[in-house]
Amino acid sequence: MRAQAAKAIPGLIALALVVATGVYLGRPRTIYGNPTGEIPLEMPAELGGYQAERILFCSNDQCSRAYRESQLAATTNAAPASLDAIPSASLDASPPQLAIPAATCPSCGSPLSAISIGEAKLLPDNTPIFRREYIREGQPAVQATIVFSGIERRSIHRPQVCLVSQGNRITNEHPYDVDLGDGRTLRIRVLDIQQVYGGENGEKVIVPATYAYWLFNPERETDSHLKRFLYMAIDNSLRNYRPRWGYVSISFERTSLDPEAWKRQLDEFVPLIYPVLTDVREKLDAQRNITTVIHHSSSEINVYKGETGDVTANPRVSGQPSPDAPAPSAPATRPEANPTQPANPPSAPADQP
């Protein structure tokens, strides 16, 4: 009997630890970093001679076409005068929430959305997305997308998952160092992919492309999702600091006629957009002492209170909630700037990676 009791002790200890951990994690917590607040970012209308276009996506997965604003205006006159007023929504929303006013796919007639099919299916609600396609004569068009995490951190995941789930094929992957000038370099991750589009007659068109990405928060930059998880665990557990992470992706078509062209494209474009990201990192860092109280699951208060960007399953017109959209559940405590210095705010590390 004693032997059996002794064997059961490790299991009971493990169970007690699990219960204690659950109670500890379920307690109300005050976190810093303002993960539900405004993202102070506007995608530039021009970058080094590249002109920005907003992109809209067909909501029919059998079509899956994407259109520039100028294409819609030229072919259908269906685009509004300013696409900044277009609400965005996920495919789970009802048709009035999903549809962009007077904007339908010229090929199949389905509603257009600022959120792609893959993003709508894979990303949690209230995920802010900033996207523009940058066009310059003599250069391939460059699509720049920035996805931000909130309290619900599933907003950012490995592209190796979402790209493949959308029918693309990854043929190679490797790190690449971009010279930013002044002796600075930025390491990014480069994927060689084969993108799949819907052709004019419904056939699948495969286009070789380069897809590059990296991740940042106010303090750190990395091309590794594993490192990001490590940084998040340290900040969340030891510092109660949960700032937004941004996931930057840059993609463009690749030509077999010039195998090194992708390097020149990245070497030119990344330094152009990098100052924009440096600015938003500094502005997000200024929000580090804004607090949020989590009483239960953090996903329950995964809202976006800002008015910039497009947001999954959160249809808005000029930053205002759609009258047809259900109101998001209110957080237990709205993030507010502390009037006094907090007792233990997260300080920036002396040595930033």
C-alpha positions as CSV (number, residue, x, y, z in Angstrom):
1,M,0.0,0.0,0.0
2,R,2.8,2.4,0.9
3,A,4.6,1.5,-2.3
4,Q,1.5,2.4,-4.3
5,A,1.1,5.7,-2.4
6,A,4.7,6.5,-3.1
7,K,4.2,5.9,-6.8
8,A,1.2,8.2,-6.9
9,I,3.1,11.1,-5.2
10,P,4.8,12.4,-8.4
11,G,1.5,12.4,-10.3
12,L,-0.2,14.3,-7.5
13,I,2.6,16.9,-7.4
14,A,2.4,17.3,-11.2
15,L,-1.4,17.8,-10.9
16,A,-1.0,20.3,-8.1
17,L,1.5,22.3,-10.2
18,V,-0.8,22.3,-13.2
19,V,-3.7,23.6,-11.0
20,A,-1.5,26.2,-9.3
21,T,-0.2,27.4,-12.7
22,G,-3.8,27.7,-14.0
23,V,-4.8,29.7,-10.9
24,Y,-1.7,31.9,-11.3
25,L,-2.3,32.6,-15.0
26,G,-6.0,33.2,-14.4
27,R,-5.4,36.0,-11.8
28,P,-6.0,39.6,-12.9
29,R,-2.9,41.0,-14.5
30,T,-1.9,44.4,-15.4
31,I,0.2,44.4,-18.6
32,Y,2.1,47.3,-20.3
33,G,2.6,48.1,-23.9
34,N,-1.0,49.0,-25.1
35,P,-1.6,46.0,-27.3
36,T,-5.2,47.1,-28.2
37,G,-4.5,50.8,-28.9
38,E,-3.9,52.9,-32.0
39,I,-1.2,51.9,-34.4
40,P,0.4,55.2,-35.5
41,L,1.1,54.2,-39.1
42,E,0.1,55.5,-42.5
43,M,1.5,53.6,-45.5
44,P,3.3,56.2,-47.6
45,A,1.8,57.3,-50.9
46,E,5.3,57.5,-52.5
47,L,8.6,55.8,-51.7
48,G,11.7,56.6,-53.8
49,G,9.7,57.1,-57.0
50,Y,7.4,54.1,-56.3
51,Q,3.7,55.1,-56.2
52,A,1.3,53.4,-53.8
53,E,-1.8,51.6,-54.8
54,R,-4.4,50.0,-52.5
55,I,-5.3,46.4,-53.3
56,L,-8.7,44.7,-53.1
57,F,-9.3,41.0,-53.1
58,C,-12.1,39.0,-54.6
59,S,-14.0,37.0,-51.9
60,N,-14.7,34.1,-54.2
61,D,-12.0,31.4,-53.6
62,Q,-12.6,30.0,-57.1
63,C,-11.6,33.4,-58.5
64,S,-9.1,34.8,-55.9
65,R,-8.1,37.8,-58.1
66,A,-6.6,40.9,-56.7
67,Y,-7.1,44.4,-58.1
68,R,-5.4,47.8,-57.8
69,E,-7.6,50.8,-57.2
70,S,-6.6,52.3,-60.6
71,Q,-7.7,49.0,-62.3
72,L,-11.1,49.1,-60.8
73,A,-11.6,52.8,-61.6
74,A,-10.4,52.3,-65.2
75,T,-12.4,49.1,-66.0
76,T,-15.6,49.4,-64.0
77,N,-15.7,52.9,-62.4
78,A,-16.8,50.9,-59.3
79,A,-14.2,52.1,-56.9
80,P,-15.1,54.8,-54.5
81,A,-13.2,58.1,-54.8
82,S,-11.1,57.3,-51.7
83,L,-10.6,53.7,-50.7
84,D,-9.6,54.9,-47.2
85,A,-13.3,54.9,-46.6
86,I,-13.8,51.2,-47.5
87,P,-14.7,48.9,-44.6
88,S,-12.9,45.7,-44.4
89,A,-14.2,42.4,-42.9
90,S,-13.5,38.7,-42.8
91,L,-15.4,36.1,-44.9
92,D,-17.3,35.0,-41.9
93,A,-19.1,38.4,-41.8
94,S,-22.5,38.8,-43.4
95,P,-22.6,40.1,-47.0
96,P,-23.5,43.7,-46.0
97,Q,-20.5,43.7,-43.7
98,L,-18.1,42.2,-46.3
99,A,-19.1,44.1,-49.4
100,I,-17.3,47.3,-50.3
101,P,-19.8,49.9,-51.5
102,A,-20.3,49.6,-55.3
103,A,-17.1,47.5,-55.6
104,T,-17.4,44.0,-57.0
105,C,-15.0,41.7,-58.8
106,P,-15.1,42.6,-62.5
107,S,-14.4,38.9,-63.3
108,C,-17.0,37.0,-61.2
109,G,-19.1,39.7,-59.6
110,S,-18.3,38.7,-56.0
111,P,-17.7,41.3,-53.3
112,L,-14.2,42.8,-52.9
113,S,-12.5,43.1,-49.6
114,A,-9.4,44.8,-48.3
115,I,-8.7,41.5,-46.5
116,S,-7.6,38.5,-48.6
117,I,-9.3,35.1,-48.4
118,G,-6.3,33.6,-46.6
119,E,-6.1,36.3,-44.1
120,A,-9.8,36.2,-43.3
121,K,-9.7,32.4,-42.7
122,L,-6.4,32.2,-40.7
123,L,-6.2,35.4,-38.7
124,P,-8.2,36.1,-35.5
125,D,-10.7,38.9,-35.4
126,N,-9.4,42.5,-34.9
127,T,-6.1,41.9,-36.6
128,P,-4.8,45.2,-38.1
129,I,-3.3,45.0,-41.5
130,F,-1.6,47.7,-43.5
131,R,-0.9,47.0,-47.2
132,R,0.1,48.9,-50.3
133,E,1.4,47.8,-53.7
134,Y,4.3,50.1,-54.8
135,I,4.7,50.6,-58.6
136,R,7.5,52.3,-60.5
137,E,8.1,52.1,-64.3
138,G,10.7,49.6,-65.2
139,Q,10.5,47.7,-61.9
140,P,8.3,44.8,-60.8
141,A,5.5,45.9,-58.5
142,V,6.3,45.4,-54.8
143,Q,3.6,44.5,-52.4
144,A,4.4,45.6,-48.8
145,T,2.2,44.3,-46.0
146,I,2.4,44.9,-42.2
147,V,0.3,42.7,-39.9
148,F,0.2,43.7,-36.2
149,S,-0.5,41.4,-33.3
150,G,-2.7,42.4,-30.4
151,I,-3.4,40.7,-27.1
152,E,-4.5,37.7,-29.2
153,R,-1.0,36.8,-30.5
154,R,-2.2,34.3,-33.2
155,S,-2.3,37.4,-35.5
156,I,1.2,36.6,-36.5
157,H,2.3,33.2,-37.5
158,R,4.9,31.6,-39.8
159,P,4.3,32.3,-43.5
160,Q,5.4,28.8,-44.2
161,V,2.0,27.9,-42.8
162,C,-0.3,30.4,-44.5
163,L,1.5,30.6,-47.9
164,V,1.2,26.8,-48.3
165,S,-2.4,26.7,-47.0
166,Q,-3.3,29.2,-49.8
167,G,-1.9,26.9,-52.5
168,N,1.5,28.4,-52.9
169,R,4.7,26.3,-53.0
170,I,7.9,27.3,-51.2
171,T,11.0,26.1,-53.2
172,N,13.8,27.7,-51.1
173,E,14.3,29.6,-47.9
174,H,17.4,31.5,-46.6
175,P,18.4,34.6,-44.6
176,Y,19.5,37.7,-46.3
177,D,21.3,40.8,-45.0
178,V,20.2,44.2,-46.3
179,D,22.5,47.2,-46.1
180,L,20.6,50.1,-44.5
181,G,23.5,52.5,-44.8
182,D,25.6,54.1,-42.0
183,G,27.1,50.7,-41.3
184,R,23.7,49.1,-40.3
185,T,22.4,45.9,-41.7
186,L,19.0,44.2,-41.3
187,R,18.6,40.4,-41.5
188,I,15.5,39.3,-43.2
189,R,14.1,35.9,-44.3
190,V,13.7,35.3,-48.0
191,L,11.4,32.6,-49.5
192,D,11.4,31.6,-53.1
193,I,7.8,30.7,-53.9
194,Q,5.5,29.8,-56.7
195,Q,2.3,31.9,-56.4
196,V,-1.0,30.5,-57.7
197,Y,-3.6,32.9,-59.3
198,G,-6.8,32.4,-61.1
199,G,-6.5,32.9,-64.9
200,E,-8.9,34.7,-67.2
201,N,-10.6,31.5,-68.1
202,G,-10.6,30.0,-64.6
203,E,-7.3,28.2,-65.0
204,K,-4.6,28.3,-62.4
205,V,-1.6,30.5,-63.2
206,I,1.7,29.9,-61.4
207,V,4.1,32.8,-61.1
208,P,7.5,32.6,-59.5
209,A,8.0,35.2,-56.8
210,T,10.2,36.4,-54.0
211,Y,8.7,36.7,-50.5
212,A,10.8,38.4,-47.8
213,Y,9.8,39.1,-44.2
214,W,11.0,40.1,-40.7
215,L,9.4,40.9,-37.4
216,F,9.7,43.8,-35.0
217,N,8.4,45.4,-31.8
218,P,9.4,48.7,-30.2
219,E,12.6,47.1,-28.8
220,R,13.7,44.3,-31.1
221,E,13.9,43.0,-34.7
222,T,14.4,39.5,-35.9
223,D,13.8,37.2,-38.9
224,S,13.2,34.2,-36.6
225,H,9.7,33.3,-35.2
226,L,11.4,31.1,-32.6
227,K,13.3,34.2,-31.3
228,R,10.1,36.2,-31.3
229,F,8.4,33.5,-29.1
230,L,11.4,33.7,-26.7
231,Y,11.3,37.5,-26.5
232,M,7.5,37.4,-26.0
233,A,7.8,34.8,-23.2
234,I,10.5,36.8,-21.4
235,D,8.6,40.1,-21.7
236,N,5.2,38.7,-20.8
237,S,6.4,36.6,-17.8
238,L,9.1,38.7,-16.3
239,R,8.2,42.2,-17.3
240,N,4.4,42.2,-17.8
241,Y,5.2,43.8,-21.1
242,R,3.1,42.9,-24.1
243,P,3.7,45.3,-26.9
244,R,2.5,44.9,-30.4
245,W,4.7,42.9,-32.8
246,G,4.7,43.8,-36.4
247,Y,5.2,41.3,-39.2
248,V,6.6,42.9,-42.4
249,S,6.4,41.1,-45.7
250,I,7.6,42.2,-49.1
251,S,6.8,40.3,-52.2
252,F,7.3,40.7,-56.0
253,E,7.4,38.6,-59.1
254,R,10.8,37.0,-59.9
255,T,12.2,36.6,-63.4
256,S,14.3,33.7,-64.6
257,L,16.1,36.0,-67.1
258,D,18.0,37.8,-64.3
259,P,18.5,35.4,-61.3
260,E,20.1,38.2,-59.2
261,A,17.3,40.8,-59.7
262,W,15.6,39.9,-56.4
263,K,18.7,41.0,-54.5
264,R,18.8,44.4,-56.2
265,Q,15.0,44.8,-55.6
266,L,15.3,44.1,-51.8
267,D,18.5,46.2,-51.5
268,E,16.7,49.1,-53.0
269,F,13.2,48.8,-51.5
270,V,13.9,47.7,-47.9
271,P,15.9,50.9,-47.1
272,L,13.1,53.0,-48.5
273,I,10.4,51.5,-46.2
274,Y,12.6,51.0,-43.2
275,P,12.4,54.6,-41.9
276,V,8.6,54.3,-41.9
277,L,8.9,51.3,-39.6
278,T,11.5,53.0,-37.4
279,D,9.0,55.9,-36.9
280,V,6.2,53.5,-35.9
281,R,8.4,51.6,-33.5
282,E,9.3,54.9,-31.8
283,K,5.7,55.9,-31.5
284,L,4.7,52.4,-30.2
285,D,7.5,52.6,-27.7
286,A,6.0,55.9,-26.4
287,Q,2.9,53.8,-25.4
288,R,4.8,51.4,-23.2
289,N,3.3,52.7,-19.9
290,I,-0.3,52.5,-21.1
291,T,-1.9,49.6,-19.2
292,T,-4.5,46.9,-19.8
293,V,-5.9,44.6,-17.1
294,I,-6.6,41.0,-18.1
295,H,-9.1,39.2,-15.9
296,H,-9.5,36.0,-17.8
297,S,-8.5,34.9,-21.3
298,S,-6.5,37.5,-23.1
299,S,-8.3,36.6,-26.4
300,E,-11.6,37.9,-24.8
301,I,-10.3,41.5,-25.0
302,N,-8.6,41.3,-28.3
303,V,-10.0,44.5,-29.7
304,Y,-8.5,47.2,-31.9
305,K,-9.4,50.7,-30.8
306,G,-7.5,52.5,-33.5
307,E,-8.8,54.0,-36.7
308,T,-5.9,53.2,-39.1
309,G,-5.4,50.2,-41.3
310,D,-7.8,47.4,-42.3
311,V,-9.1,45.1,-39.6
312,T,-10.3,41.5,-39.9
313,A,-13.9,41.0,-38.9
314,N,-14.2,44.5,-37.7
315,P,-15.9,46.5,-40.5
316,R,-15.4,50.2,-40.3
317,V,-16.0,53.3,-42.5
318,S,-13.5,56.0,-41.9
319,G,-12.6,54.5,-38.6
320,Q,-16.2,54.2,-37.3
321,P,-17.9,50.9,-36.5
322,S,-20.4,49.6,-39.0
323,P,-24.0,49.8,-37.8
324,D,-24.5,46.2,-38.9
325,A,-21.4,44.9,-37.1
326,P,-21.8,43.3,-33.7
327,A,-20.1,45.3,-31.0
328,P,-16.9,43.7,-29.7
329,S,-16.9,42.6,-26.1
330,A,-15.6,45.3,-23.9
331,P,-12.3,44.7,-22.1
332,A,-12.4,44.3,-18.3
333,T,-10.5,47.6,-18.1
334,R,-10.0,49.9,-21.0
335,P,-6.3,50.8,-21.5
336,E,-5.6,54.2,-20.1
337,A,-2.4,56.2,-19.7
338,N,-1.2,56.1,-16.2
339,P,-1.4,59.6,-14.7
340,T,1.6,58.8,-12.6
341,Q,4.7,56.7,-13.2
342,P,3.8,53.0,-12.7
343,A,5.4,51.2,-9.8
344,N,7.2,48.8,-12.1
345,P,7.0,49.8,-15.8
346,P,8.9,47.8,-18.3
347,S,12.2,49.6,-19.1
348,A,13.9,49.2,-22.4
349,P,16.9,46.9,-22.3
350,A,20.2,48.6,-22.3
351,D,21.5,46.4,-25.1
352,Q,18.8,46.1,-27.7
353,P,19.3,43.2,-30.1
